[in-house]
Amino acid sequence: MTGQKIDGITVSNTVKERVRKAVQELKSEGITPCLATILVGENLASATYVKNKQKGCAEVGIITKDHKLPESFSQQEMNSLVDLLNKDHSVHGILIQLPLPKQLDEFSTISRISPIKDVDGLTPYNVGLLSSGKAILKPCTPSGIMEMFDYYKIDLAGKHAVIINRSNLVGKPLYHLLLEKNATVTTCHSKTQNLKEHCQNADILITAIGDRTKFILTADMVKEGAVVIDVGISRENGKIAGDTDYEEIVKKASFVTPVPGGVGPMTVAMLLKNTVTAASISKGFVSD
């Protein structure tokens, strides 16, 4: 069999079109959705991510307020900036690009964001809502993966889903989202024993390692007809690559995401969706 490529660009465009219409409706009510971005330091990868997010906002009519800060930016200065943006009624979403320099505490910085402006879905309040099945603003990459399942009509109920990642950005929130769809979920990580066996038993296999020197998902690790989602991003021979041996796995799986062009575009699309949702919450159009 030959599996079907899950085209993240196509799915993300459908999300962007819905967002574009929502932006127009909000503007007709006198509301212009606005995302504030915060980038600390000169990390080139982070700068590229922020630029792509700002470009995506411009495409759908969301305005952005860009905050590029020096590497030496202090915790006190960061706290003051976040407090200022929380109080700014023209700003509906706040995005702090991670990772942060060592002098900034990531948890306390993220926790300071108002939950209704938390477009990454990472504040303790929104994490708690997610675990209770009540979240409105959900982490972008996991919710983007769920959007792809919906688009391709991939039924998750009763399926065994294996996640190779336990991060706050991907693995943990994805665990809860899959449970909501009645999947049976196993989370694997660096200390997991018999990883290959876990993978071979998966109907839905999601990998998010991002380092091909440490891990590559090969075809012999994949169950016949499984759905494989590749979240990993690394560079190999000057090219962007994921965690999977895509060309071999696509011959065995039912659906596979490529890298690039898979999960990546969905992350930006769901950020745009969250920003519009946050703008709607701020005006009472969506209950928080």
Secondary structure by P-SEA (a helix, b strand, c coil): cbbbbbcaaaaaaaaaaaaaaaaaaaaaacbbbbbbbbbccccaaaaaaaaaaaaaaaaabbbbbbbbbcccccaaaaaaaaaaaaacccccbbbbcccccccccaaaaaaacccccccccccaaaaaaaaaccccccccaaaaaaaaaaaaccccccbbbbbccccccccaaaaaaaaaaccbbbbbcccccaaaaaaaaccbbbbcccccccccccccccccbbbbbbcbbbbcccccccccccccccccccbbbcccccaaaaaaaaaaaaaaaaaaaaaccccc
